[in-house]
Amino acid sequence: MAEIRNYTINFGPQHPAAHGVLRLVLELDGEVVERADPHIGLLHRGTEKLAETRTWLQNVPYMDRLDYVSMMCNEHAYCMAVERLLGIEVPLRAQYIRVMFDEITRILNHLLNIGTHAIDIGAMTMVIYTFREREDLMDVYEAVSGARLHAAYYRPGGVYRDLPDVMPQYEPSKYRNPAKLKALNAARGGSLLDFIEDFTNRFPALVADYHTLLTDNRIWKQRTVDVGVVSPEQAMALGFSGPMLRGSGIEWDLRKKMPYEVYDKVDFDVPVGVNGDCYDRYLVRMEEFLQSNRIIKQCVDWLRKNPGPVISDNHKVAPPSREGMKSNMEELIHHFKLFSEGIHVPPGEVYAGIEHPKGEFGVYLVSDGANKPYRMKLRAPGFAHLSACDAMGKGHMIADIVAIIGTMDIVFGEIDR
C-alpha cells in the first residue's frame, strides 16, 4: 500500500489572488488544507524606524503608503496621536472635513475590496463597476490635495486647506464628442461639496446594482457561504476588528463606542453579520457603503452652512497664512522655524486608534521633546486578520483559500510596514 503523505505548496507571492506579496505555505492532503502558514516581510519598508529620522510633519506622507487604499484614514490616526501629545484643539470645520473624508475613504476601500474579491473568485464584471465609482472619489481626493492616491491632506491641527469652490472639469479632446463631454462634466459645474452631494445621491442606486450582480448570484454564494466561518468568541480571541469582527455578530465600532472628532454628532448604524462567514462579511461591507453615504450627506449639509478655520491658529504647530507671513516679522519667524525644524512635541507617550475601513488602525507614539518621534509603533488591522489564516483555512479546499484571503481585505503596505 502506498504511503500517504501531505504535500506542501507555495500559494503566492506570484499568485494573482495573493493580494500583493503574500507567501502562503499550504500543507495539503489532496486538495484539502491541513495547515496554512503565512510568511510576510517581502514588502518591508521599515516605516516605523524611518519615522524616527523624519520630523512630525514629514511623517504624514509615510502614513498614506501604509494601507495604500485607505490613505486619509491612516493619516487621521497619526495626526490624532500628535494632537493628543500637543494638547491642541482641532477646529470644528476641520473635524467635519476629516469625518467626511474618512467615510469617502471607507467607500473607496470597500469598492476595491468587493471588486477584487469578486474577480479573485471569477466574477469579472464587478471590478469594472466598482472602479467606475472609485474614479469619482479619486477626483475628490485630487481636488483637495492635488494627488489621487497619496494625499497628505490631514495635518496635525486640522487639514491642509479648505475645500475648493470649483471642481476640476474634463477638457475637450479628440476622443470625446461634445455630448459625452457635457455628460462627464454635468456634476462638475459647482463646488467640491456639490460634486460630493451629487455622488451621494447617485450612490445608493449603484449599490443596488452591486447587489443585483452578486448578492443572490448562486456561484458567489456557493463560494462564500459557510467558508471561513469564525465564531464571535474566536473572532475576539484572534484580535479581529472592523468588518471581520462585525461579520461574526459583534457590534464593535470605535466610531460608536469611543467616538472621536464629530462621530457623536452624526447619525448612522453599525451593520453586523450572523454566521461569521465570507458571505456575511461581504454583506457587512455592502451595508457600510450606505451608512458611510449617510454620514457624508450629513457632513456636506453641515459644511455648507458653517464656514470657519480648518487648521489650528497655534503657529508653533500650523503655519501662518501666506499673507500674514509676508507682512509680519513674527509670523515669518514662525514659518521659518516650522519648516526648518518642524514641530516640537512635548515628552510623553500616546495611543490613538480609529475605525479604519479594515478595522482598528492604531498609532502609538513616544516623544522625548524633540522635533522627531522617539518611537512609533503601528497597530495594523490586517496583521491580526492574516495571522488567522490557519484557523480560517483549515479543512477547506485550495479554492476556498482564495475566498478567505479576499474576505480579509488585506493590504501589505500596513502588514509588512
C-alpha positions in Angstrom: 0.0 0.0 0.0 1.3 3.4 -1.0 2.5 5.7 1.8 0.1 8.7 2.3 1.8 12.0 2.8 0.9 15.6 2.7 2.1 18.0 0.0 3.5 21.4 0.8 3.0 24.2 -1.8 3.6 27.9 -2.1 0.5 29.9 -2.7 1.9 33.2 -3.8 3.7 35.6 -3.9 3.2 35.3 -7.6 -0.4 34.1 -7.3 -2.9 36.7 -8.6 -5.1 36.2 -5.6 -2.3 36.7 -3.1 -3.1 40.4 -3.0 0.4 41.8 -3.1 3.3 39.9 -1.7 1.8 37.2 0.5 3.7 34.0 0.6 1.3 31.4 1.9 2.7 28.0 2.5 -0.1 25.4 2.4 0.2 21.8 3.7 -2.3 19.8 1.7 -4.0 16.4 2.0 -5.1 16.1 -1.7 -6.9 19.4 -2.2 -7.8 19.9 1.5 -5.8 22.4 3.5 -4.3 20.8 6.6 -2.2 23.9 7.6 -1.8 27.4 6.2 1.4 29.3 7.2 1.6 33.0 6.0 5.1 34.4 5.5 5.3 38.2 5.5 8.2 40.6 5.1 8.6 40.7 1.3 7.5 44.3 1.2 9.1 45.5 4.4 10.0 49.2 4.2 10.8 50.0 7.8 8.2 52.8 8.2 8.3 52.7 12.0 12.1 53.1 12.0 12.1 55.7 9.2 9.7 57.8 11.3 12.5 58.3 13.9 14.6 60.2 11.3 11.8 62.5 10.0 10.1 65.4 11.6 6.5 65.0 12.9 5.1 66.7 9.7 7.4 64.8 7.3 5.9 61.5 8.6 2.4 62.3 7.3 3.1 61.1 3.7 4.5 57.8 5.1 1.1 57.1 6.5 -0.5 57.2 3.0 1.9 54.5 1.9 0.9 52.0 4.6 -2.6 50.8 3.6 -2.5 52.4 0.2 -6.2 52.1 -0.4 -7.2 53.9 2.9 -4.8 56.7 2.7 -6.5 59.5 4.7 -7.6 57.2 7.4 -4.0 56.3 8.2 -3.1 60.0 8.3 -6.0 60.6 10.7 -4.8 58.2 13.4 -1.3 59.7 13.2 -2.5 63.3 13.3 -4.8 62.5 16.3 -1.9 60.9 18.2 0.3 64.0 17.6 -2.6 66.3 18.6 -3.1 64.5 21.9 0.6 64.9 22.7 0.5 68.6 21.8 -2.8 69.1 23.7 -4.3 71.1 20.8 -7.9 71.5 19.7 -8.9 70.9 16.1 -11.3 73.5 14.6 -14.9 72.0 14.2 -15.0 72.6 10.5 -11.7 70.6 10.1 -13.3 67.8 12.2 -16.3 67.6 9.8 -14.0 67.6 6.8 -11.9 64.7 8.4 -15.0 62.7 9.1 -16.4 63.2 5.6 -13.1 62.1 4.0 -12.8 59.2 6.4 -16.1 57.9 5.0 -15.2 58.7 1.4 -12.0 56.6 2.1 -14.2 53.8 3.6 -16.2 53.7 0.4 -13.1 53.7 -1.7 -11.6 50.8 0.3 -14.7 48.7 0.2 -15.2 49.3 -3.6 -11.7 47.9 -4.2 -12.2 45.0 -1.8 -15.6 43.9 -3.2 -14.4 44.3 -6.8 -11.2 42.4 -6.3 -12.7 39.7 -4.1 -15.2 39.0 -6.8 -12.6 38.9 -9.6 -10.5 36.5 -7.4 -13.5 34.2 -7.3 -14.2 34.6 -11.0 -16.8 37.3 -11.3 -15.1 39.6 -13.9 -17.8 42.3 -14.2 -17.9 43.5 -10.7 -14.5 45.2 -10.6 -15.4 47.3 -13.7 -18.4 48.7 -11.9 -16.6 49.4 -8.6 -13.6 51.1 -10.3 -16.1 53.4 -12.2 -17.2 54.8 -8.8 -13.6 54.9 -7.5 -12.8 57.3 -10.3 -15.3 59.9 -9.0 -13.9 59.6 -5.4 -10.3 59.7 -6.6 -11.2 63.0 -8.3 -12.4 64.3 -5.0 -9.0 63.4 -3.4 -7.3 65.1 -6.3 -9.4 68.3 -5.9 -8.4 68.8 -2.3 -4.8 67.6 -2.2 -3.5 67.5 -5.8 -2.9 63.8 -5.6 -5.2 60.9 -6.5 -3.7 58.4 -4.0 -1.2 59.7 -1.5 -3.0 62.8 -0.4 -1.0 64.0 2.7 -4.1 66.2 3.3 -4.5 65.9 7.1 -2.1 67.8 9.2 -1.6 68.0 13.0 -4.1 70.7 14.0 -6.5 70.2 11.1 -6.3 69.8 7.4 -4.0 71.4 4.7 -6.6 73.7 3.2 -10.3 74.3 2.9 -12.5 72.6 0.3 -12.2 74.2 -3.2 -15.0 76.3 -4.6 -14.5 74.8 -8.1 -14.4 71.2 -9.2 -11.9 70.4 -12.0 -13.6 69.6 -15.3 -12.8 67.3 -18.2 -11.2 69.1 -21.1 -12.2 68.8 -24.7 -10.1 66.3 -26.7 -10.3 64.4 -30.0 -11.5 61.3 -28.1 -14.6 63.0 -26.6 -17.5 64.3 -28.6 -19.4 67.4 -27.2 -22.3 65.3 -25.9 -20.0 62.9 -24.0 -18.0 65.9 -22.6 -21.2 67.6 -21.4 -22.4 64.4 -19.6 -18.9 63.9 -17.9 -19.0 67.5 -16.6 -22.7 67.5 -15.6 -21.9 67.3 -11.9 -18.7 69.4 -12.1 -20.2 72.9 -12.6 -20.2 73.8 -8.9 -18.0 73.4 -5.8 -16.5 70.2 -4.5 -19.4 69.9 -2.0 -21.8 70.0 -4.9 -19.9 67.2 -6.6 -19.8 65.1 -3.4 -23.6 65.7 -2.8 -24.3 64.5 -6.4 -22.3 61.4 -5.8 -24.2 60.6 -2.5 -27.5 61.0 -4.4 -26.4 58.5 -7.1 -24.6 56.0 -4.9 -27.5 54.0 -3.3 -28.8 53.1 -6.8 -25.2 51.9 -7.7 -25.0 49.8 -4.6 -28.4 48.2 -5.6 -26.7 47.3 -8.9 -23.9 45.6 -7.0 -26.5 43.6 -5.0 -28.1 42.6 -8.3 -24.8 41.4 -9.7 -23.5 39.5 -6.6 -25.7 39.1 -3.6 -28.1 36.4 -4.9 -25.7 35.0 -7.5 -25.6 31.3 -6.9 -22.0 30.9 -7.8 -21.0 33.7 -5.5 -23.0 32.1 -2.6 -21.5 28.7 -3.3 -18.0 30.2 -3.0 -18.6 32.3 0.1 -21.5 30.9 2.3 -20.1 28.7 5.2 -16.5 29.4 4.0 -14.1 30.8 6.6 -16.6 30.7 9.5 -15.3 32.5 12.6 -17.4 32.3 15.8 -17.8 35.5 17.9 -15.5 34.1 20.7 -12.9 33.1 18.1 -13.0 36.5 16.4 -12.3 38.3 19.7 -9.5 35.8 20.7 -7.8 36.3 17.3 -7.8 40.1 17.7 -10.3 40.8 14.8 -11.7 44.3 14.3 -13.8 46.1 11.7 -16.0 44.1 9.3 -14.1 40.9 10.2 -15.3 41.2 13.8 -18.8 42.6 13.0 -19.3 39.9 10.4 -19.2 37.4 13.4 -22.0 39.3 15.1 -20.1 41.6 17.5 -21.3 45.2 17.3 -17.9 46.8 18.0 -17.2 50.1 16.2 -14.8 52.7 17.6 -16.9 55.5 16.0 -19.8 54.5 18.3 -18.0 53.0 21.3 -15.2 55.5 21.6 -16.3 58.5 19.4 -13.6 60.8 18.0 -13.9 64.0 16.0 -17.6 64.5 15.3 -18.8 60.9 15.1 -21.1 61.5 18.1 -22.8 64.3 16.1 -23.7 62.3 13.0 -26.4 59.6 12.7 -25.5 56.1 11.4 -26.0 52.4 12.2 -23.4 49.7 12.7 -24.2 46.6 10.5 -23.4 43.2 11.9 -23.4 39.7 10.5 -24.9 36.4 11.9 -22.9 33.5 10.7 -19.3 34.9 10.6 -18.6 33.5 7.1 -17.2 35.2 4.0 -20.8 36.0 2.8 -21.7 37.8 6.0 -18.5 39.9 5.9 -19.4 40.8 2.3 -22.9 41.9 3.4 -21.5 44.0 6.3 -19.3 45.9 3.8 -22.2 46.4 1.4 -24.3 47.9 4.2 -21.3 50.1 5.3 -21.5 51.7 1.8 -24.9 53.1 2.6 -24.0 54.1 6.2 -20.9 55.9 5.0 -23.1 57.6 2.4 -25.4 58.8 5.2 -22.5 60.3 7.2 -21.1 62.1 4.1 -24.5 63.6 3.3 -24.7 65.0 6.9 -21.2 66.4 6.7 -21.9 68.1 3.4 -25.0 69.7 4.8 -23.1 71.0 7.9 -20.1 72.2 5.9 -22.3 74.2 3.6 -23.8 76.2 6.5 -20.7 76.6 8.7 -17.7 78.3 7.3 -14.6 78.7 9.5 -11.0 77.9 10.0 -9.7 74.4 9.0 -6.4 74.3 10.9 -5.2 75.4 14.4 -4.2 79.0 14.9 -1.3 77.9 17.0 1.7 78.9 14.8 4.1 76.6 16.7 2.1 73.7 15.1 0.5 75.1 11.9 2.0 77.6 9.5 0.6 81.2 9.4 -1.2 82.4 6.3 0.9 83.5 3.3 -0.4 87.0 3.6 0.5 87.2 7.4 3.9 85.7 6.7 4.7 88.4 4.2 3.6 91.3 6.3 4.6 90.4 9.9 8.1 89.5 11.1 6.8 87.3 14.0 4.8 85.1 11.6 7.7 84.9 9.2 9.9 83.6 12.0 7.1 81.0 12.9 7.0 79.9 9.3 10.8 79.6 9.1 11.1 77.7 12.3 8.2 75.4 11.4 9.6 74.4 8.0 13.3 74.2 9.0 13.0 72.5 12.4 9.4 71.3 12.5 7.0 70.9 15.4 8.5 70.4 18.9 6.2 67.9 20.7 6.2 67.7 24.5 7.7 64.5 26.0 5.2 61.7 26.6 3.5 58.7 25.0 0.2 58.3 23.4 -2.0 55.8 21.5 -4.7 56.9 19.0 -6.9 54.4 17.3 -9.6 54.9 14.7 -12.2 52.8 12.9 -10.3 52.3 9.7 -12.1 50.6 6.8 -10.3 47.3 7.7 -10.6 47.5 11.5 -8.8 49.3 14.3 -5.8 51.2 13.0 -3.7 52.5 15.9 -0.6 54.7 16.2 1.5 54.5 19.4 3.9 57.4 19.6 6.7 58.2 22.1 8.1 61.7 22.2 11.3 62.9 24.0 10.5 66.6 23.4 12.4 66.7 20.1 11.2 67.6 16.6 11.0 63.9 15.6 9.2 60.9 17.2 11.4 58.9 19.6 9.5 55.7 18.7 6.5 54.9 16.6 4.5 51.6 16.6 1.6 50.9 14.3 -1.3 48.6 15.0 -2.4 47.4 11.6 -5.7 45.5 11.5 -4.7 43.3 8.5 -1.8 41.9 10.5 -4.2 40.2 13.1 -6.5 39.1 10.3 -3.7 37.5 8.3 -2.5 35.6 11.4 -5.9 33.9 11.5 -5.2 32.3 8.1 -4.6 28.9 9.5 -7.7 29.0 11.8 -10.0 30.1 9.0 -8.5 27.9 6.2 -8.1 24.5 7.9 -10.3 21.8 6.4 -11.2 23.9 3.4 -10.2 23.3 -0.2 -7.4 25.3 -2.0 -10.1 27.3 -3.9 -11.6 28.4 -0.6 -8.3 29.9 0.5 -8.8 32.5 -2.4 -12.2 33.4 -0.9 -10.7 33.6 2.6 -7.8 35.9 1.5 -10.3 38.1 -0.3 -12.6 38.4 2.7 -9.8 39.5 4.9 -9.3 42.7 2.8 -5.5 42.6 3.3 -3.1 45.2 2.0 0.6 44.5 2.6 1.8 48.1 3.0 0.3 48.1 6.5 1.1 44.4 7.3 4.8 44.5 6.4 5.3 48.2 7.2 
